[in-house]
Amino acid sequence: MSLEVQARERILISAKKLFAQKGYEQVTVREIAREAQCSHTSIYVYFEDKKKLLEALATEPLNRLQKSIQGILTSNNYTPQEKLIRLSKMFVHFGLSYRNLYQAFLTFEATRVDAEETIWELNEKRLDLFTHLKNAVNGVFPVADEKTLLDLSRMIYFVLHGIIMTYKDVDERISGIVKRIFPIVDRSIIYLIQGGEIDENNKSFTARVQN
């Protein structure tokens, strides 16, 4: 491994440690440099700014998550409802696996999910994940309009995000947490689906009356 690669990896390891300990926004480039035992100007040789450093840390984990979710969505082994539930559990598991970095990875300077474009690559990955969620919801409600799909997808995301945030600072192994909360994830998604079905049925009934 070259000295340049070693220096870059040392900076990434140091940044990951400090972001997890103190939170992304509280850590300075100078602190990362001290931890990595290099000058703060050296960091800018490898990373344009602190946001690019965060992006470098988040890219691989988010790519793995996206690939796993795509595998679920393209599988013929699950019903649309099962796909949505599995996707939801996978997202919660990811959030808890990276609980000390979850907010930085998913929420720092996040773009609105209905934004047409973003100039930050990390936000593109976040929007791609939300698109996968919306596609899963669309599988359950294939005739729903765009607003309904967006609203239901947001509701599900808010539930999953809330669960992760509730347990992100809990000093407990992830295996114990998911054992307790995965049944809640199941029921939450099922209840939201049932609510969506009632809403769709009411709209269908209203349309028939108007006609």
Biotite code that builds the C-alpha atoms (Angstrom):
import biotite.structure as struc

atoms = struc.array([
    struc.Atom([0.000, 0.000, 0.000], chain_id="A", res_id=1, res_name="MET", atom_name="CA", element="C"),
    struc.Atom([1.470, 3.330, -1.077], chain_id="A", res_id=2, res_name="SER", atom_name="CA", element="C"),
    struc.Atom([2.095, 6.155, 1.396], chain_id="A", res_id=3, res_name="LEU", atom_name="CA", element="C"),
    struc.Atom([-0.592, 8.214, -0.369], chain_id="A", res_id=4, res_name="GLU", atom_name="CA", element="C"),
    struc.Atom([-3.198, 5.472, 0.045], chain_id="A", res_id=5, res_name="VAL", atom_name="CA", element="C"),
    struc.Atom([-2.154, 4.983, 3.668], chain_id="A", res_id=6, res_name="GLN", atom_name="CA", element="C"),
    struc.Atom([-2.563, 8.697, 4.386], chain_id="A", res_id=7, res_name="ALA", atom_name="CA", element="C"),
    struc.Atom([-6.012, 8.789, 2.769], chain_id="A", res_id=8, res_name="ARG", atom_name="CA", element="C"),
    struc.Atom([-7.155, 5.733, 4.716], chain_id="A", res_id=9, res_name="GLU", atom_name="CA", element="C"),
    struc.Atom([-5.806, 7.187, 7.952], chain_id="A", res_id=10, res_name="ARG", atom_name="CA", element="C"),
    struc.Atom([-7.800, 10.361, 7.360], chain_id="A", res_id=11, res_name="ILE", atom_name="CA", element="C"),
    struc.Atom([-10.982, 8.367, 6.644], chain_id="A", res_id=12, res_name="LEU", atom_name="CA", element="C"),
    struc.Atom([-10.542, 6.229, 9.749], chain_id="A", res_id=13, res_name="ILE", atom_name="CA", element="C"),
    struc.Atom([-9.947, 9.304, 11.895], chain_id="A", res_id=14, res_name="SER", atom_name="CA", element="C"),
    struc.Atom([-12.939, 11.143, 10.443], chain_id="A", res_id=15, res_name="ALA", atom_name="CA", element="C"),
    struc.Atom([-15.206, 8.142, 10.956], chain_id="A", res_id=16, res_name="LYS", atom_name="CA", element="C"),
    struc.Atom([-14.111, 7.845, 14.585], chain_id="A", res_id=17, res_name="LYS", atom_name="CA", element="C"),
    struc.Atom([-14.633, 11.534, 15.350], chain_id="A", res_id=18, res_name="LEU", atom_name="CA", element="C"),
    struc.Atom([-17.944, 11.814, 13.464], chain_id="A", res_id=19, res_name="PHE", atom_name="CA", element="C"),
    struc.Atom([-19.232, 8.823, 15.443], chain_id="A", res_id=20, res_name="ALA", atom_name="CA", element="C"),
    struc.Atom([-18.042, 10.250, 18.773], chain_id="A", res_id=21, res_name="GLN", atom_name="CA", element="C"),
    struc.Atom([-18.988, 13.908, 18.425], chain_id="A", res_id=22, res_name="LYS", atom_name="CA", element="C"),
    struc.Atom([-21.331, 14.188, 15.447], chain_id="A", res_id=23, res_name="GLY", atom_name="CA", element="C"),
    struc.Atom([-20.454, 15.371, 11.968], chain_id="A", res_id=24, res_name="TYR", atom_name="CA", element="C"),
    struc.Atom([-21.229, 19.051, 12.473], chain_id="A", res_id=25, res_name="GLU", atom_name="CA", element="C"),
    struc.Atom([-19.199, 19.332, 15.688], chain_id="A", res_id=26, res_name="GLN", atom_name="CA", element="C"),
    struc.Atom([-15.962, 17.992, 14.171], chain_id="A", res_id=27, res_name="VAL", atom_name="CA", element="C"),
    struc.Atom([-13.484, 20.310, 12.436], chain_id="A", res_id=28, res_name="THR", atom_name="CA", element="C"),
    struc.Atom([-10.974, 19.480, 9.738], chain_id="A", res_id=29, res_name="VAL", atom_name="CA", element="C"),
    struc.Atom([-8.188, 20.431, 12.146], chain_id="A", res_id=30, res_name="ARG", atom_name="CA", element="C"),
    struc.Atom([-9.447, 17.864, 14.664], chain_id="A", res_id=31, res_name="GLU", atom_name="CA", element="C"),
    struc.Atom([-9.454, 15.187, 11.980], chain_id="A", res_id=32, res_name="ILE", atom_name="CA", element="C"),
    struc.Atom([-5.916, 16.182, 11.029], chain_id="A", res_id=33, res_name="ALA", atom_name="CA", element="C"),
    struc.Atom([-4.715, 15.881, 14.632], chain_id="A", res_id=34, res_name="ARG", atom_name="CA", element="C"),
    struc.Atom([-6.342, 12.450, 14.950], chain_id="A", res_id=35, res_name="GLU", atom_name="CA", element="C"),
    struc.Atom([-4.817, 11.346, 11.643], chain_id="A", res_id=36, res_name="ALA", atom_name="CA", element="C"),
    struc.Atom([-1.448, 12.837, 12.581], chain_id="A", res_id=37, res_name="GLN", atom_name="CA", element="C"),
    struc.Atom([-1.202, 15.017, 9.520], chain_id="A", res_id=38, res_name="CYS", atom_name="CA", element="C"),
    struc.Atom([-1.528, 18.712, 8.685], chain_id="A", res_id=39, res_name="SER", atom_name="CA", element="C"),
    struc.Atom([-5.026, 20.022, 8.011], chain_id="A", res_id=40, res_name="HIS", atom_name="CA", element="C"),
    struc.Atom([-3.876, 21.140, 4.573], chain_id="A", res_id=41, res_name="THR", atom_name="CA", element="C"),
    struc.Atom([-3.002, 17.515, 3.781], chain_id="A", res_id=42, res_name="SER", atom_name="CA", element="C"),
    struc.Atom([-6.669, 16.589, 4.072], chain_id="A", res_id=43, res_name="ILE", atom_name="CA", element="C"),
    struc.Atom([-7.529, 18.966, 1.248], chain_id="A", res_id=44, res_name="TYR", atom_name="CA", element="C"),
    struc.Atom([-5.116, 17.080, -1.003], chain_id="A", res_id=45, res_name="VAL", atom_name="CA", element="C"),
    struc.Atom([-7.458, 14.084, -0.878], chain_id="A", res_id=46, res_name="TYR", atom_name="CA", element="C"),
    struc.Atom([-10.823, 15.694, -0.141], chain_id="A", res_id=47, res_name="PHE", atom_name="CA", element="C"),
    struc.Atom([-12.192, 18.988, -1.417], chain_id="A", res_id=48, res_name="GLU", atom_name="CA", element="C"),
    struc.Atom([-13.926, 19.740, 1.892], chain_id="A", res_id=49, res_name="ASP", atom_name="CA", element="C"),
    struc.Atom([-15.496, 18.052, 4.922], chain_id="A", res_id=50, res_name="LYS", atom_name="CA", element="C"),
    struc.Atom([-18.640, 17.222, 2.943], chain_id="A", res_id=51, res_name="LYS", atom_name="CA", element="C"),
    struc.Atom([-16.560, 15.268, 0.424], chain_id="A", res_id=52, res_name="LYS", atom_name="CA", element="C"),
    struc.Atom([-14.996, 13.419, 3.333], chain_id="A", res_id=53, res_name="LEU", atom_name="CA", element="C"),
    struc.Atom([-18.445, 12.481, 4.602], chain_id="A", res_id=54, res_name="LEU", atom_name="CA", element="C"),
    struc.Atom([-19.436, 11.436, 1.108], chain_id="A", res_id=55, res_name="GLU", atom_name="CA", element="C"),
    struc.Atom([-16.403, 9.151, 0.874], chain_id="A", res_id=56, res_name="ALA", atom_name="CA", element="C"),
    struc.Atom([-17.360, 7.472, 4.160], chain_id="A", res_id=57, res_name="LEU", atom_name="CA", element="C"),
    struc.Atom([-21.036, 7.074, 3.247], chain_id="A", res_id=58, res_name="ALA", atom_name="CA", element="C"),
    struc.Atom([-20.758, 5.929, -0.364], chain_id="A", res_id=59, res_name="THR", atom_name="CA", element="C"),
    struc.Atom([-19.811, 2.285, 0.160], chain_id="A", res_id=60, res_name="GLU", atom_name="CA", element="C"),
    struc.Atom([-22.365, 1.536, 2.925], chain_id="A", res_id=61, res_name="PRO", atom_name="CA", element="C"),
    struc.Atom([-25.165, 3.276, 1.001], chain_id="A", res_id=62, res_name="LEU", atom_name="CA", element="C"),
    struc.Atom([-24.230, 1.455, -2.201], chain_id="A", res_id=63, res_name="ASN", atom_name="CA", element="C"),
    struc.Atom([-24.419, -1.879, -0.367], chain_id="A", res_id=64, res_name="ARG", atom_name="CA", element="C"),
    struc.Atom([-27.809, -0.969, 1.078], chain_id="A", res_id=65, res_name="LEU", atom_name="CA", element="C"),
    struc.Atom([-29.097, 0.089, -2.323], chain_id="A", res_id=66, res_name="GLN", atom_name="CA", element="C"),
    struc.Atom([-27.873, -3.119, -3.948], chain_id="A", res_id=67, res_name="LYS", atom_name="CA", element="C"),
    struc.Atom([-29.576, -5.240, -1.281], chain_id="A", res_id=68, res_name="SER", atom_name="CA", element="C"),
    struc.Atom([-32.839, -3.314, -1.669], chain_id="A", res_id=69, res_name="ILE", atom_name="CA", element="C"),
    struc.Atom([-32.717, -3.691, -5.444], chain_id="A", res_id=70, res_name="GLN", atom_name="CA", element="C"),
    struc.Atom([-32.318, -7.422, -4.935], chain_id="A", res_id=71, res_name="GLY", atom_name="CA", element="C"),
    struc.Atom([-35.534, -7.501, -2.916], chain_id="A", res_id=72, res_name="ILE", atom_name="CA", element="C"),
    struc.Atom([-37.491, -5.367, -5.381], chain_id="A", res_id=73, res_name="LEU", atom_name="CA", element="C"),
    struc.Atom([-36.480, -7.455, -8.393], chain_id="A", res_id=74, res_name="THR", atom_name="CA", element="C"),
    struc.Atom([-37.073, -10.805, -6.671], chain_id="A", res_id=75, res_name="SER", atom_name="CA", element="C"),
    struc.Atom([-39.990, -13.014, -7.689], chain_id="A", res_id=76, res_name="ASN", atom_name="CA", element="C"),
    struc.Atom([-40.000, -14.749, -4.306], chain_id="A", res_id=77, res_name="ASN", atom_name="CA", element="C"),
    struc.Atom([-42.000, -12.115, -2.408], chain_id="A", res_id=78, res_name="TYR", atom_name="CA", element="C"),
    struc.Atom([-45.362, -10.433, -2.688], chain_id="A", res_id=79, res_name="THR", atom_name="CA", element="C"),
    struc.Atom([-45.411, -6.629, -3.019], chain_id="A", res_id=80, res_name="PRO", atom_name="CA", element="C"),
    struc.Atom([-46.339, -6.335, 0.671], chain_id="A", res_id=81, res_name="GLN", atom_name="CA", element="C"),
    struc.Atom([-43.494, -8.656, 1.690], chain_id="A", res_id=82, res_name="GLU", atom_name="CA", element="C"),
    struc.Atom([-41.061, -6.607, -0.387], chain_id="A", res_id=83, res_name="LYS", atom_name="CA", element="C"),
    struc.Atom([-42.114, -3.409, 1.356], chain_id="A", res_id=84, res_name="LEU", atom_name="CA", element="C"),
    struc.Atom([-41.779, -4.986, 4.794], chain_id="A", res_id=85, res_name="ILE", atom_name="CA", element="C"),
    struc.Atom([-38.381, -6.509, 3.996], chain_id="A", res_id=86, res_name="ARG", atom_name="CA", element="C"),
    struc.Atom([-37.126, -3.220, 2.580], chain_id="A", res_id=87, res_name="LEU", atom_name="CA", element="C"),
    struc.Atom([-38.297, -1.433, 5.727], chain_id="A", res_id=88, res_name="SER", atom_name="CA", element="C"),
    struc.Atom([-36.528, -3.877, 8.028], chain_id="A", res_id=89, res_name="LYS", atom_name="CA", element="C"),
    struc.Atom([-33.381, -3.636, 5.940], chain_id="A", res_id=90, res_name="MET", atom_name="CA", element="C"),
    struc.Atom([-33.374, 0.153, 6.258], chain_id="A", res_id=91, res_name="PHE", atom_name="CA", element="C"),
    struc.Atom([-33.876, -0.002, 10.033], chain_id="A", res_id=92, res_name="VAL", atom_name="CA", element="C"),
    struc.Atom([-31.094, -2.573, 10.347], chain_id="A", res_id=93, res_name="HIS", atom_name="CA", element="C"),
    struc.Atom([-28.809, -0.326, 8.312], chain_id="A", res_id=94, res_name="PHE", atom_name="CA", element="C"),
    struc.Atom([-29.646, 2.697, 10.461], chain_id="A", res_id=95, res_name="GLY", atom_name="CA", element="C"),
    struc.Atom([-28.928, 0.809, 13.663], chain_id="A", res_id=96, res_name="LEU", atom_name="CA", element="C"),
    struc.Atom([-25.750, -0.742, 12.250], chain_id="A", res_id=97, res_name="SER", atom_name="CA", element="C"),
    struc.Atom([-24.446, 2.763, 11.546], chain_id="A", res_id=98, res_name="TYR", atom_name="CA", element="C"),
    struc.Atom([-26.285, 4.389, 14.439], chain_id="A", res_id=99, res_name="ARG", atom_name="CA", element="C"),
    struc.Atom([-23.430, 6.773, 15.292], chain_id="A", res_id=100, res_name="ASN", atom_name="CA", element="C"),
    struc.Atom([-23.184, 7.933, 11.680], chain_id="A", res_id=101, res_name="LEU", atom_name="CA", element="C"),
    struc.Atom([-26.802, 7.537, 10.565], chain_id="A", res_id=102, res_name="TYR", atom_name="CA", element="C"),
    struc.Atom([-27.730, 11.204, 10.842], chain_id="A", res_id=103, res_name="GLN", atom_name="CA", element="C"),
    struc.Atom([-24.652, 12.310, 8.941], chain_id="A", res_id=104, res_name="ALA", atom_name="CA", element="C"),
    struc.Atom([-25.165, 9.662, 6.248], chain_id="A", res_id=105, res_name="PHE", atom_name="CA", element="C"),
    struc.Atom([-28.899, 10.238, 5.737], chain_id="A", res_id=106, res_name="LEU", atom_name="CA", element="C"),
    struc.Atom([-29.988, 13.617, 7.059], chain_id="A", res_id=107, res_name="THR", atom_name="CA", element="C"),
    struc.Atom([-27.206, 16.222, 6.989], chain_id="A", res_id=108, res_name="PHE", atom_name="CA", element="C"),
    struc.Atom([-28.187, 18.882, 4.411], chain_id="A", res_id=109, res_name="GLU", atom_name="CA", element="C"),
    struc.Atom([-30.640, 16.417, 2.892], chain_id="A", res_id=110, res_name="ALA", atom_name="CA", element="C"),
    struc.Atom([-32.624, 17.483, -0.163], chain_id="A", res_id=111, res_name="THR", atom_name="CA", element="C"),
    struc.Atom([-36.424, 17.316, -0.218], chain_id="A", res_id=112, res_name="ARG", atom_name="CA", element="C"),
    struc.Atom([-37.527, 13.974, -1.630], chain_id="A", res_id=113, res_name="VAL", atom_name="CA", element="C"),
    struc.Atom([-39.619, 15.713, -4.282], chain_id="A", res_id=114, res_name="ASP", atom_name="CA", element="C"),
    struc.Atom([-36.714, 17.891, -5.452], chain_id="A", res_id=115, res_name="ALA", atom_name="CA", element="C"),
    struc.Atom([-36.098, 17.522, -9.155], chain_id="A", res_id=116, res_name="GLU", atom_name="CA", element="C"),
    struc.Atom([-32.309, 17.558, -8.847], chain_id="A", res_id=117, res_name="GLU", atom_name="CA", element="C"),
    struc.Atom([-29.433, 17.977, -6.405], chain_id="A", res_id=118, res_name="THR", atom_name="CA", element="C"),
    struc.Atom([-25.824, 18.975, -6.858], chain_id="A", res_id=119, res_name="ILE", atom_name="CA", element="C"),
    struc.Atom([-24.433, 16.806, -4.035], chain_id="A", res_id=120, res_name="TRP", atom_name="CA", element="C"),
    struc.Atom([-23.722, 13.163, -4.887], chain_id="A", res_id=121, res_name="GLU", atom_name="CA", element="C"),
    struc.Atom([-24.606, 12.009, -1.384], chain_id="A", res_id=122, res_name="LEU", atom_name="CA", element="C"),
    struc.Atom([-28.083, 13.503, -1.756], chain_id="A", res_id=123, res_name="ASN", atom_name="CA", element="C"),
    struc.Atom([-28.472, 11.647, -5.044], chain_id="A", res_id=124, res_name="GLU", atom_name="CA", element="C"),
    struc.Atom([-27.902, 8.379, -3.198], chain_id="A", res_id=125, res_name="LYS", atom_name="CA", element="C"),
    struc.Atom([-30.433, 9.384, -0.540], chain_id="A", res_id=126, res_name="ARG", atom_name="CA", element="C"),
    struc.Atom([-33.008, 10.251, -3.199], chain_id="A", res_id=127, res_name="LEU", atom_name="CA", element="C"),
    struc.Atom([-32.338, 6.928, -4.931], chain_id="A", res_id=128, res_name="ASP", atom_name="CA", element="C"),
    struc.Atom([-33.100, 5.114, -1.675], chain_id="A", res_id=129, res_name="LEU", atom_name="CA", element="C"),
    struc.Atom([-36.358, 7.008, -1.290], chain_id="A", res_id=130, res_name="PHE", atom_name="CA", element="C"),
    struc.Atom([-37.246, 6.192, -4.904], chain_id="A", res_id=131, res_name="THR", atom_name="CA", element="C"),
    struc.Atom([-36.787, 2.502, -4.087], chain_id="A", res_id=132, res_name="HIS", atom_name="CA", element="C"),
    struc.Atom([-39.154, 2.927, -1.153], chain_id="A", res_id=133, res_name="LEU", atom_name="CA", element="C"),
    struc.Atom([-41.703, 4.661, -3.353], chain_id="A", res_id=134, res_name="LYS", atom_name="CA", element="C"),
    struc.Atom([-41.377, 1.893, -5.957], chain_id="A", res_id=135, res_name="ASN", atom_name="CA", element="C"),
    struc.Atom([-42.087, -0.680, -3.250], chain_id="A", res_id=136, res_name="ALA", atom_name="CA", element="C"),
    struc.Atom([-45.161, 1.286, -2.176], chain_id="A", res_id=137, res_name="VAL", atom_name="CA", element="C"),
    struc.Atom([-46.225, 1.472, -5.815], chain_id="A", res_id=138, res_name="ASN", atom_name="CA", element="C"),
    struc.Atom([-46.005, -2.308, -5.976], chain_id="A", res_id=139, res_name="GLY", atom_name="CA", element="C"),
    struc.Atom([-48.607, -2.511, -3.207], chain_id="A", res_id=140, res_name="VAL", atom_name="CA", element="C"),
    struc.Atom([-50.739, 0.282, -4.720], chain_id="A", res_id=141, res_name="PHE", atom_name="CA", element="C"),
    struc.Atom([-50.196, -0.007, -8.493], chain_id="A", res_id=142, res_name="PRO", atom_name="CA", element="C"),
    struc.Atom([-53.026, 2.372, -9.419], chain_id="A", res_id=143, res_name="VAL", atom_name="CA", element="C"),
    struc.Atom([-52.291, 5.064, -6.826], chain_id="A", res_id=144, res_name="ALA", atom_name="CA", element="C"),
    struc.Atom([-51.604, 8.576, -8.071], chain_id="A", res_id=145, res_name="ASP", atom_name="CA", element="C"),
    struc.Atom([-48.229, 10.272, -7.561], chain_id="A", res_id=146, res_name="GLU", atom_name="CA", element="C"),
    struc.Atom([-49.336, 12.346, -4.560], chain_id="A", res_id=147, res_name="LYS", atom_name="CA", element="C"),
    struc.Atom([-50.720, 9.286, -2.763], chain_id="A", res_id=148, res_name="THR", atom_name="CA", element="C"),
    struc.Atom([-47.511, 7.344, -3.422], chain_id="A", res_id=149, res_name="LEU", atom_name="CA", element="C"),
    struc.Atom([-45.406, 10.233, -2.169], chain_id="A", res_id=150, res_name="LEU", atom_name="CA", element="C"),
    struc.Atom([-47.519, 10.698, 0.964], chain_id="A", res_id=151, res_name="ASP", atom_name="CA", element="C"),
    struc.Atom([-47.500, 6.986, 1.853], chain_id="A", res_id=152, res_name="LEU", atom_name="CA", element="C"),
    struc.Atom([-43.773, 6.708, 1.201], chain_id="A", res_id=153, res_name="SER", atom_name="CA", element="C"),
    struc.Atom([-43.111, 9.683, 3.451], chain_id="A", res_id=154, res_name="ARG", atom_name="CA", element="C"),
    struc.Atom([-45.263, 8.214, 6.214], chain_id="A", res_id=155, res_name="MET", atom_name="CA", element="C"),
    struc.Atom([-43.321, 4.960, 6.085], chain_id="A", res_id=156, res_name="ILE", atom_name="CA", element="C"),
    struc.Atom([-39.988, 6.781, 6.050], chain_id="A", res_id=157, res_name="TYR", atom_name="CA", element="C"),
    struc.Atom([-41.014, 8.901, 9.055], chain_id="A", res_id=158, res_name="PHE", atom_name="CA", element="C"),
    struc.Atom([-41.883, 5.729, 11.002], chain_id="A", res_id=159, res_name="VAL", atom_name="CA", element="C"),
    struc.Atom([-38.604, 4.007, 10.125], chain_id="A", res_id=160, res_name="LEU", atom_name="CA", element="C"),
    struc.Atom([-36.546, 7.140, 10.782], chain_id="A", res_id=161, res_name="HIS", atom_name="CA", element="C"),
    struc.Atom([-38.272, 7.586, 14.141], chain_id="A", res_id=162, res_name="GLY", atom_name="CA", element="C"),
    struc.Atom([-37.459, 4.028, 15.163], chain_id="A", res_id=163, res_name="ILE", atom_name="CA", element="C"),
    struc.Atom([-33.797, 4.449, 14.265], chain_id="A", res_id=164, res_name="ILE", atom_name="CA", element="C"),
    struc.Atom([-33.528, 7.773, 16.076], chain_id="A", res_id=165, res_name="MET", atom_name="CA", element="C"),
    struc.Atom([-35.165, 6.292, 19.182], chain_id="A", res_id=166, res_name="THR", atom_name="CA", element="C"),
    struc.Atom([-32.515, 3.585, 19.470], chain_id="A", res_id=167, res_name="TYR", atom_name="CA", element="C"),
    struc.Atom([-29.448, 5.249, 17.957], chain_id="A", res_id=168, res_name="LYS", atom_name="CA", element="C"),
    struc.Atom([-27.957, 6.151, 21.359], chain_id="A", res_id=169, res_name="ASP", atom_name="CA", element="C"),
    struc.Atom([-28.932, 2.929, 23.126], chain_id="A", res_id=170, res_name="VAL", atom_name="CA", element="C"),
    struc.Atom([-25.915, 0.964, 24.355], chain_id="A", res_id=171, res_name="ASP", atom_name="CA", element="C"),
    struc.Atom([-27.166, -2.457, 23.281], chain_id="A", res_id=172, res_name="GLU", atom_name="CA", element="C"),
    struc.Atom([-26.212, -4.977, 20.629], chain_id="A", res_id=173, res_name="ARG", atom_name="CA", element="C"),
    struc.Atom([-28.154, -4.622, 17.412], chain_id="A", res_id=174, res_name="ILE", atom_name="CA", element="C"),
    struc.Atom([-29.331, -8.237, 17.589], chain_id="A", res_id=175, res_name="SER", atom_name="CA", element="C"),
    struc.Atom([-31.242, -7.509, 20.784], chain_id="A", res_id=176, res_name="GLY", atom_name="CA", element="C"),
    struc.Atom([-32.777, -4.316, 19.438], chain_id="A", res_id=177, res_name="ILE", atom_name="CA", element="C"),
    struc.Atom([-34.036, -5.794, 16.160], chain_id="A", res_id=178, res_name="VAL", atom_name="CA", element="C"),
    struc.Atom([-35.502, -8.786, 17.978], chain_id="A", res_id=179, res_name="LYS", atom_name="CA", element="C"),
    struc.Atom([-37.796, -6.388, 19.832], chain_id="A", res_id=180, res_name="ARG", atom_name="CA", element="C"),
    struc.Atom([-38.540, -3.841, 17.143], chain_id="A", res_id=181, res_name="ILE", atom_name="CA", element="C"),
    struc.Atom([-38.839, -5.872, 13.929], chain_id="A", res_id=182, res_name="PHE", atom_name="CA", element="C"),
    struc.Atom([-42.318, -7.108, 14.933], chain_id="A", res_id=183, res_name="PRO", atom_name="CA", element="C"),
    struc.Atom([-43.245, -3.436, 15.432], chain_id="A", res_id=184, res_name="ILE", atom_name="CA", element="C"),
    struc.Atom([-41.900, -2.627, 11.973], chain_id="A", res_id=185, res_name="VAL", atom_name="CA", element="C"),
    struc.Atom([-44.070, -5.445, 10.568], chain_id="A", res_id=186, res_name="ASP", atom_name="CA", element="C"),
    struc.Atom([-47.209, -4.134, 12.239], chain_id="A", res_id=187, res_name="ARG", atom_name="CA", element="C"),
    struc.Atom([-46.475, -0.499, 11.392], chain_id="A", res_id=188, res_name="SER", atom_name="CA", element="C"),
    struc.Atom([-46.115, -1.232, 7.681], chain_id="A", res_id=189, res_name="ILE", atom_name="CA", element="C"),
    struc.Atom([-49.210, -3.443, 7.655], chain_id="A", res_id=190, res_name="ILE", atom_name="CA", element="C"),
    struc.Atom([-51.278, -0.749, 9.403], chain_id="A", res_id=191, res_name="TYR", atom_name="CA", element="C"),
    struc.Atom([-50.073, 1.893, 6.949], chain_id="A", res_id=192, res_name="LEU", atom_name="CA", element="C"),
    struc.Atom([-50.909, -0.394, 4.042], chain_id="A", res_id=193, res_name="ILE", atom_name="CA", element="C"),
    struc.Atom([-54.361, -0.996, 5.471], chain_id="A", res_id=194, res_name="GLN", atom_name="CA", element="C"),
    struc.Atom([-54.843, 2.745, 5.885], chain_id="A", res_id=195, res_name="GLY", atom_name="CA", element="C"),
    struc.Atom([-53.775, 3.267, 2.307], chain_id="A", res_id=196, res_name="GLY", atom_name="CA", element="C"),
    struc.Atom([-56.219, 0.622, 1.129], chain_id="A", res_id=197, res_name="GLU", atom_name="CA", element="C"),
    struc.Atom([-59.077, 2.317, 2.977], chain_id="A", res_id=198, res_name="ILE", atom_name="CA", element="C"),
    struc.Atom([-58.094, 5.646, 1.466], chain_id="A", res_id=199, res_name="ASP", atom_name="CA", element="C"),
    struc.Atom([-57.952, 4.178, -2.033], chain_id="A", res_id=200, res_name="GLU", atom_name="CA", element="C"),
    struc.Atom([-61.315, 2.449, -1.573], chain_id="A", res_id=201, res_name="ASN", atom_name="CA", element="C"),
    struc.Atom([-62.925, 5.659, -0.354], chain_id="A", res_id=202, res_name="ASN", atom_name="CA", element="C"),
    struc.Atom([-61.583, 7.519, -3.345], chain_id="A", res_id=203, res_name="LYS", atom_name="CA", element="C"),
    struc.Atom([-62.905, 4.812, -5.654], chain_id="A", res_id=204, res_name="SER", atom_name="CA", element="C"),
    struc.Atom([-66.310, 4.976, -3.973], chain_id="A", res_id=205, res_name="PHE", atom_name="CA", element="C"),
    struc.Atom([-66.378, 8.783, -4.264], chain_id="A", res_id=206, res_name="THR", atom_name="CA", element="C"),
    struc.Atom([-65.488, 8.564, -7.939], chain_id="A", res_id=207, res_name="ALA", atom_name="CA", element="C"),
    struc.Atom([-68.379, 6.127, -8.563], chain_id="A", res_id=208, res_name="ARG", atom_name="CA", element="C"),
    struc.Atom([-70.827, 8.405, -6.761], chain_id="A", res_id=209, res_name="VAL", atom_name="CA", element="C"),
    struc.Atom([-69.727, 11.422, -8.783], chain_id="A", res_id=210, res_name="GLN", atom_name="CA", element="C"),
    struc.Atom([-70.108, 9.506, -12.006], chain_id="A", res_id=211, res_name="ASN", atom_name="CA", element="C"),
])
